[in-house]
Amino acid sequence: MADDDEPLEQWAARRDGRRPEQGERRPAPLDDEPHGAHVHPDAPRGVEEWDGQDWVPTGVSEGLSAAAAEAGADAGARRVPLPEFGRLPKMPEPYRPTIPFYRP
């Protein structure tokens, strides 16, 4: 078994820990381009609900603040998977030129 392989049970538990709870809601932009909360916060937003399999649209709000209020108190918190400790790539060596450079 290689170093980066993990048992299926551990992978499934890690995946289930990142998945939203059924019925969880989130604000979503209405256009096709994903963007953050700082881009057009007063533009209409949709509200999506997790049905256990996919995000389903459930309504439209006037702006981000109204959509976040509709979605719940923790709507702004996004689940971001962080790398496991020790799994980050090693830092590259700093660039050191092989030929000395002298300014004319």
DSSP file (Angstrom, degrees, kcal/mol; ACC not computed):
  #  RESIDUE AA STRUCTURE BP1 BP2  ACC     N-H-->O    O-->H-N    N-H-->O    O-->H-N    TCO  KAPPA ALPHA  PHI   PSI    X-CA   Y-CA   Z-CA
    1    1 A M              0   0    0      0, 0.0     0, 0.0     0, 0.0     0, 0.0   0.000 360.0 360.0 360.0 129.7    0.0    0.0    0.0
    2    2 A A    >   -     0   0    0      1,-0.1     3,-0.9     4,-0.0     0, 0.0  -0.217 360.0-107.6 -74.2 166.4    1.5    3.4   -1.0
    3    3 A D  T 3  S+     0   0    0      1,-0.2    -1,-0.1     3,-0.0     0, 0.0   0.837 118.0  50.1 -64.1 -33.6    1.9    6.3    1.4
    4    4 A D  T 3  S+     0   0    0      2,-0.0    -1,-0.2     0, 0.0     2,-0.2   0.510  89.6  99.4 -88.2  -2.8   -1.0    8.3   -0.2
    5    5 A D    <   -     0   0    0     -3,-0.9     0, 0.0     0, 0.0     0, 0.0  -0.578  51.2-175.3 -79.8 145.5   -3.5    5.4   -0.1
    6    6 A E        -     0   0    0     -2,-0.2    -4,-0.0     2,-0.0    -2,-0.0  -0.978  33.6 -90.9-137.2 152.6   -6.0    5.4    2.7
    7    7 A P     >  -     0   0    0      0, 0.0     4,-2.0     0, 0.0     3,-0.3  -0.261  35.6-118.6 -61.0 149.9   -8.6    2.8    3.7
    8    8 A L  H  > S+     0   0    0      1,-0.2     4,-2.6     2,-0.2     5,-0.2   0.841 112.2  57.6 -59.4 -36.5  -12.1    3.3    2.1
    9    9 A E  H  > S+     0   0    0      1,-0.2     4,-2.1     2,-0.2    -1,-0.2   0.903 107.5  46.9 -64.1 -40.9  -13.7    3.7    5.5
   10   10 A Q  H  > S+     0   0    0     -3,-0.3     4,-2.3     2,-0.2    -1,-0.2   0.907 112.6  49.7 -67.2 -40.8  -11.5    6.7    6.4
   11   11 A W  H  X S+     0   0    0     -4,-2.0     4,-2.5     2,-0.2    -2,-0.2   0.922 111.4  48.8 -62.9 -43.7  -12.1    8.3    3.0
   12   12 A A  H  X S+     0   0    0     -4,-2.6     4,-2.5     1,-0.2    -1,-0.2   0.887 111.7  49.2 -65.1 -39.3  -15.8    7.9    3.3
   13   13 A A  H  X S+     0   0    0     -4,-2.1     4,-1.6     2,-0.2    -1,-0.2   0.903 112.1  48.4 -66.7 -40.2  -15.8    9.4    6.8
   14   14 A R  H  X S+     0   0    0     -4,-2.3     4,-0.8     2,-0.2    -2,-0.2   0.902 113.1  48.1 -65.7 -41.2  -13.7   12.3    5.6
   15   15 A R  H >X S+     0   0    0     -4,-2.5     4,-1.0     1,-0.2     3,-0.8   0.917 110.7  50.5 -65.4 -43.7  -16.1   12.9    2.7
   16   16 A D  H 3< S+     0   0    0     -4,-2.5    -1,-0.2     1,-0.2    -2,-0.2   0.807 104.5  59.0 -66.1 -28.7  -19.2   12.7    4.8
   17   17 A G  H 3< S+     0   0    0     -4,-1.6    -1,-0.2     1,-0.2    -2,-0.2   0.767 108.3  45.5 -69.3 -25.2  -17.7   15.2    7.2
   18   18 A R  H << S+     0   0    0     -4,-0.8    -1,-0.2    -3,-0.8    -2,-0.2   0.648  93.0  96.1 -90.9 -17.2  -17.4   17.7    4.4
   19   19 A R  S  < S-     0   0    0     -4,-1.0     2,-0.0    -3,-0.1    -3,-0.0  -0.463  80.0-111.2 -76.5 145.7  -20.9   17.2    3.0
   20   20 A P        -     0   0    0      0, 0.0     2,-0.2     0, 0.0    -1,-0.1  -0.313  34.3-101.4 -70.9 158.5  -23.7   19.6    4.1
   21   21 A E    >   -     0   0    0      1,-0.1     3,-2.1     2,-0.0    29,-0.3  -0.486  47.1 -91.0 -75.3 149.8  -26.5   18.4    6.3
   22   22 A Q  T 3  S+     0   0    0      1,-0.3    29,-0.2    -2,-0.2    -1,-0.1  -0.437 115.8  24.2 -63.7 131.9  -29.8   17.6    4.6
   23   23 A G  T 3  S+     0   0    0     27,-3.1    -1,-0.3     1,-0.3     2,-0.1   0.324  86.4 142.4  93.0  -6.0  -32.0   20.8    4.6
   24   24 A E    <   -     0   0    0     -3,-2.1    26,-2.8    26,-0.2    -1,-0.3  -0.443  36.7-152.0 -67.6 140.8  -29.0   23.1    4.8
   25   25 A R  E     -A   49   0A   0     46,-0.6    24,-0.2    24,-0.2    -1,-0.0  -0.801  15.6-178.7-116.4 156.8  -29.5   26.3    2.8
   26   26 A R  E     -A   48   0A   0     22,-2.2    22,-2.9    -2,-0.3     2,-0.2  -0.992  30.0-111.9-149.8 148.5  -27.0   28.7    1.1
   27   27 A P  E     -A   47   0A   0      0, 0.0    20,-0.2     0, 0.0    37,-0.1  -0.559  37.5-173.2 -76.6 148.4  -27.2   31.9   -1.0
   28   28 A A  E     -A   46   0A   0     18,-2.7    18,-3.3    -2,-0.2     2,-0.0  -0.998  26.7-108.4-143.6 143.0  -26.2   31.5   -4.6
   29   29 A P  E     -A   45   0A   0      0, 0.0    16,-0.2     0, 0.0     7,-0.0  -0.377  21.0-139.2 -67.6 151.5  -25.7   34.0   -7.5
   30   30 A L  S    S+     0   0    0     14,-0.7     2,-0.1    -2,-0.0    15,-0.1   0.677  79.7  74.0 -86.9 -18.2  -28.4   33.9  -10.2
   31   31 A D  S    S-     0   0    0      2,-0.2     0, 0.0     1,-0.1     0, 0.0  -0.349  93.7-107.4 -88.7 177.4  -26.0   34.3  -13.1
   32   32 A D  S    S+     0   0    0     -2,-0.1    -1,-0.1     2,-0.1    -2,-0.0   0.672  94.9  85.1 -78.6 -17.6  -23.7   31.5  -14.4
   33   33 A E  S    S-     0   0    0      1,-0.0    -2,-0.2     0, 0.0     2,-0.2  -0.757  76.0-135.6 -91.5 122.8  -20.5   33.1  -13.0
   34   34 A P        +     0   0    0      0, 0.0     2,-0.3     0, 0.0    -2,-0.1  -0.544  34.8 166.0 -72.6 139.9  -19.6   32.2   -9.4
   35   35 A H        -     0   0    0     -2,-0.2     0, 0.0     4,-0.1     0, 0.0  -0.975  32.3 -99.6-150.9 163.3  -18.5   35.2   -7.4
   36   36 A G    >   -     0   0    0     -2,-0.3     3,-1.1     1,-0.1    -1,-0.0  -0.102  40.4 -97.4 -79.6 177.7  -17.9   36.3   -3.8
   37   37 A A  T 3  S+     0   0    0      1,-0.2    27,-0.1    39,-0.1    -1,-0.1   0.734 118.3  63.3 -68.9 -23.1  -20.1   38.3   -1.5
   38   38 A H  T 3  S+     0   0    0      2,-0.1     2,-0.7     3,-0.1    -1,-0.2   0.623  84.6  85.7 -79.6 -11.1  -18.2   41.5   -2.2
   39   39 A V  S <  S-     0   0    0     -3,-1.1     4,-0.1     1,-0.2    -4,-0.1  -0.825 117.6 -25.8 -94.1 114.1  -19.2   41.5   -5.9
   40   40 A H  S >  S-     0   0    0     -2,-0.7     3,-1.5     1,-0.1    -1,-0.2   0.946  70.8-179.3  49.7  63.9  -22.6   43.1   -6.3
   41   41 A P  T 3  S+     0   0    0      0, 0.0    23,-2.8     0, 0.0    24,-0.4   0.739  79.2  54.1 -65.9 -19.9  -24.0   42.4   -2.8
   42   42 A D  T 3  S+     0   0    0     21,-0.2    -2,-0.1    22,-0.1     3,-0.1   0.477  84.1 108.0 -92.2  -1.4  -27.3   44.2   -3.6
   43   43 A A  S <  S-     0   0    0     -3,-1.5    21,-0.1     1,-0.1    18,-0.1  -0.434  85.7 -89.1 -71.9 149.2  -27.9   42.0   -6.7
   44   44 A P        -     0   0    0      0, 0.0   -14,-0.7     0, 0.0     2,-0.3  -0.292  48.4-162.9 -58.2 141.5  -30.7   39.4   -6.4
   45   45 A R  E     -AB  29  61A   0     16,-1.5    16,-3.7    18,-0.2     2,-0.2  -0.924  12.1-129.5-126.6 151.2  -29.6   36.1   -5.1
   46   46 A G  E     -AB  28  60A   0    -18,-3.3   -18,-2.7    -2,-0.3     2,-0.5  -0.574  15.2-135.1 -91.5 162.3  -31.1   32.6   -5.1
   47   47 A V  E     -AB  27  59A   0     12,-2.5    11,-3.5   -20,-0.2    12,-1.2  -0.987  21.6-167.3-119.7 125.1  -31.5   30.4   -2.1
   48   48 A E  E     -AB  26  57A   0    -22,-2.9   -22,-2.2    -2,-0.5     2,-0.4  -0.860   5.1-155.9-114.0 148.4  -30.5   26.7   -2.6
   49   49 A E  E     -AB  25  56A   0      7,-2.9     7,-3.0    -2,-0.3     2,-0.5  -0.975  19.1-124.6-125.2 137.5  -31.3   23.8   -0.2
   50   50 A W  E     - B   0  55A   0    -26,-2.8   -27,-3.1    -2,-0.4   -26,-0.2  -0.691  20.6-173.2 -81.3 121.7  -29.3   20.5    0.0
   51   51 A D        -     0   0    0      3,-2.1    -1,-0.1    -2,-0.5   -29,-0.1   0.265  58.5 -91.0 -98.5  11.6  -31.7   17.6   -0.5
   52   52 A G  S    S+     0   0    0      2,-0.2     3,-0.1   -31,-0.1   -30,-0.1   0.179 121.9  39.4 100.6 -16.5  -29.1   15.0    0.4
   53   53 A Q  S    S+     0   0    0      1,-0.5     2,-0.3     0, 0.0    -3,-0.1   0.591 120.8   2.0-130.8 -35.7  -27.9   14.6   -3.2
   54   54 A D  S    S-     0   0    0     -5,-0.1    -3,-2.1     2,-0.0     2,-0.5  -0.978  74.3 -93.2-155.2 160.2  -27.8   18.0   -4.9
   55   55 A W  E     -B   50   0A   0     -2,-0.3    -5,-0.2    -5,-0.2   -30,-0.1  -0.730  43.2-164.3 -80.6 122.7  -28.4   21.7   -4.3
   56   56 A V  E     -B   49   0A   0     -7,-3.0    -7,-2.9    -2,-0.5     2,-0.2  -0.922  21.4-117.7-112.2 129.5  -32.0   22.5   -5.3
   57   57 A P  E     +B   48   0A   0      0, 0.0    -9,-0.3     0, 0.0     3,-0.1  -0.456  35.7 169.9 -66.5 134.8  -33.2   26.1   -5.8
   58   58 A T  E     -     0   0A   0    -11,-3.5     2,-0.3     1,-0.3   -10,-0.2   0.541  55.2 -26.2-121.9 -13.4  -35.9   27.1   -3.3
   59   59 A G  E     -B   47   0A   0    -12,-1.2   -12,-2.5     2,-0.0     2,-0.4  -0.991  52.4-106.2-179.8 180.0  -36.3   30.8   -3.8
   60   60 A V  E     -B   46   0A   0     -2,-0.3     2,-0.3   -14,-0.3   -14,-0.3  -0.986  26.2-162.7-130.6 139.6  -35.0   34.2   -4.8
   61   61 A S  E     -B   45   0A   0    -16,-3.7   -16,-1.5    -2,-0.4     3,-0.1  -0.807  29.5-116.8-119.9 162.9  -34.0   37.1   -2.4
   62   62 A E  S    S-     0   0    0     -2,-0.3     2,-0.3   -18,-0.2    -1,-0.1   0.840  88.2 -18.4 -67.6 -34.8  -33.5   40.8   -3.0
   63   63 A G  S  > S-     0   0    0    -19,-0.2     4,-2.2   -18,-0.1   -18,-0.2  -0.889  79.1 -78.4-158.3-176.3  -29.8   40.8   -2.1
   64   64 A L  H  > S+     0   0    0    -23,-2.8     4,-2.9    -2,-0.3     5,-0.2   0.897 123.6  52.4 -64.7 -41.6  -27.1   38.9   -0.3
   65   65 A S  H  > S+     0   0    0    -24,-0.4     4,-2.1     1,-0.2    -1,-0.2   0.905 112.1  45.7 -64.2 -40.2  -28.1   40.0    3.2
   66   66 A A  H  > S+     0   0    0      2,-0.2     4,-2.0     1,-0.2    -1,-0.2   0.887 113.8  49.2 -68.3 -38.2  -31.7   38.8    2.6
   67   67 A A  H  X S+     0   0    0     -4,-2.2     4,-2.2     2,-0.2    -2,-0.2   0.898 111.4  49.1 -67.6 -39.7  -30.5   35.5    1.1
   68   68 A A  H  X S+     0   0    0     -4,-2.9     4,-1.9     2,-0.2     7,-0.3   0.887 110.6  50.7 -66.2 -38.3  -28.2   34.9    4.0
   69   69 A A  H  < S+     0   0    0     -4,-2.1    -1,-0.2    -5,-0.2    -2,-0.2   0.888 112.5  47.0 -65.3 -37.8  -31.0   35.7    6.5
   70   70 A E  H  < S+     0   0    0     -4,-2.0    -2,-0.2     1,-0.2    -1,-0.2   0.864 112.4  50.1 -68.7 -36.7  -33.2   33.2    4.6
   71   71 A A  H  < S-     0   0    0     -4,-2.2   -46,-0.6     1,-0.3     2,-0.2   0.816 118.2-103.4 -75.4 -30.1  -30.5   30.6    4.5
   72   72 A G    ><  -     0   0    0     -4,-1.9     3,-1.2    -5,-0.1    -1,-0.3  -0.668  38.1 -62.7 129.5 174.9  -29.7   30.8    8.3
   73   73 A A  T 3  S+     0   0    0      1,-0.3     3,-0.4    -2,-0.2    -1,-0.1   0.835 128.2  45.8 -67.3 -34.6  -27.1   32.2   10.6
   74   74 A D  T >  S+     0   0    0      1,-0.2     3,-0.7    -3,-0.1    -1,-0.3   0.066  75.6 113.7 -98.4  25.8  -24.2   30.1    9.3
   75   75 A A  T <  S+     0   0    0     -3,-1.2    -1,-0.2    -7,-0.3    -2,-0.1   0.819  73.7  55.7 -67.0 -29.7  -24.9   30.7    5.7
   76   76 A G  T 3  S+     0   0    0     -3,-0.4     2,-0.5    -4,-0.2    -1,-0.2   0.729  86.3  93.7 -75.4 -20.4  -21.7   32.7    5.2
   77   77 A A    <   -     0   0    0     -3,-0.7     2,-0.4    -4,-0.1    -3,-0.0  -0.611  61.8-164.5 -77.6 121.6  -19.5   29.9    6.6
   78   78 A R        -     0   0    0     -2,-0.5     2,-0.8     2,-0.0    -2,-0.1  -0.825  22.0-120.4-105.2 144.9  -18.2   27.8    3.7
   79   79 A R        -     0   0    0     -2,-0.4   -61,-0.0   -61,-0.1    -2,-0.0  -0.762  33.6-178.6 -84.5 114.9  -16.7   24.4    4.1
   80   80 A V        -     0   0    0     -2,-0.8     2,-0.4     0, 0.0    -2,-0.0  -0.962  24.6-132.3-116.3 116.4  -13.2   24.5    2.8
   81   81 A P        -     0   0    0      0, 0.0    -2,-0.0     0, 0.0   -63,-0.0  -0.542  23.0-155.6 -71.2 123.0  -11.3   21.3    2.9
   82   82 A L        -     0   0    0     -2,-0.4     3,-0.1     1,-0.1     2,-0.0  -0.724  23.0-103.5 -95.9 148.0   -7.9   21.9    4.4
   83   83 A P        -     0   0    0      0, 0.0     5,-0.1     0, 0.0     3,-0.1  -0.357  42.3-100.8 -68.0 151.1   -4.9   19.6    3.6
   84   84 A E    >   -     0   0    0      1,-0.1     3,-2.2     3,-0.1     4,-0.3  -0.364  48.2 -87.9 -69.0 151.3   -3.9   17.2    6.3
   85   85 A F  T 3  S+     0   0    0      1,-0.3    -1,-0.1     2,-0.1    -3,-0.0  -0.382 116.3  19.0 -61.3 132.2   -0.9   18.2    8.4
   86   86 A G  T 3  S+     0   0    0     -2,-0.1    -1,-0.3    -3,-0.1    -2,-0.1   0.388 100.7  95.8  88.4  -3.7    2.3   16.9    6.7
   87   87 A R    <   +     0   0    0     -3,-2.2    -2,-0.1     2,-0.1    -3,-0.1   0.475  54.8 107.5 -97.1  -3.4    0.6   16.5    3.4
   88   88 A L  S    S-     0   0    0     -4,-0.3     3,-0.1     1,-0.1     2,-0.0  -0.438  79.8-102.9 -72.8 148.6    1.7   19.9    2.0
   89   89 A P        -     0   0    0      0, 0.0    -1,-0.1     0, 0.0     2,-0.1  -0.345  45.0 -94.5 -67.5 154.4    4.4   19.9   -0.7
   90   90 A K        -     0   0    0      1,-0.1    -3,-0.0    -3,-0.1     0, 0.0  -0.385  44.1-100.8 -69.9 147.7    7.9   20.9    0.5
   91   91 A M        -     0   0    0      1,-0.1    -1,-0.1    -3,-0.1     2,-0.0  -0.470  41.2-116.4 -69.1 133.7    8.9   24.5    0.1
   92   92 A P        -     0   0    0      0, 0.0    -1,-0.1     0, 0.0     3,-0.1  -0.324  32.2 -98.6 -70.3 155.6   11.1   25.0   -3.0
   93   93 A E        -     0   0    0      1,-0.1     3,-0.1     3,-0.0     2,-0.0  -0.428  47.6 -99.4 -67.1 145.6   14.6   26.2   -2.6
   94   94 A P        -     0   0    0      0, 0.0     2,-0.3     0, 0.0    -1,-0.1  -0.317  44.6 -94.7 -66.7 153.1   15.0   29.9   -3.1
   95   95 A Y        +     0   0    0     -3,-0.1     0, 0.0     1,-0.0     0, 0.0  -0.525  44.3 178.7 -72.3 126.9   16.3   31.0   -6.5
   96   96 A R        -     0   0    0     -2,-0.3    -3,-0.0    -3,-0.1    -1,-0.0  -0.966  26.8-128.7-129.0 114.1   20.0   31.5   -6.5
   97   97 A P        -     0   0    0      0, 0.0     4,-0.1     0, 0.0    -2,-0.0  -0.327   6.3-146.4 -64.6 143.5   21.6   32.6   -9.9
   98   98 A T  S    S+     0   0    0      1,-0.1     0, 0.0     2,-0.1     0, 0.0   0.744  85.9  54.2 -82.1 -24.0   24.5   30.5  -11.0
   99   99 A I  S    S-     0   0    0      0, 0.0    -1,-0.1     0, 0.0     2,-0.0  -0.949  94.0-116.5-111.8 126.7   26.3   33.3  -12.7
  100  100 A P        -     0   0    0      0, 0.0     2,-0.5     0, 0.0    -2,-0.1  -0.347  27.0-143.8 -62.1 139.7   27.0   36.5  -10.6
  101  101 A F        -     0   0    0     -4,-0.1     2,-0.5    -2,-0.0     0, 0.0  -0.920  14.0-168.6-109.3 126.6   25.2   39.5  -12.0
  102  102 A Y        -     0   0    0     -2,-0.5     0, 0.0     2,-0.0     0, 0.0  -0.961  22.0-128.5-116.5 126.8   26.9   42.9  -11.8
  103  103 A R              0   0    0     -2,-0.5    -2,-0.0     1,-0.1     0, 0.0  -0.565 360.0 360.0 -72.5 130.6   25.0   46.0  -12.5
  104  104 A P              0   0    0      0, 0.0    -1,-0.1     0, 0.0    -2,-0.0   0.492 360.0 360.0 -70.3 360.0   26.8   48.2  -15.2
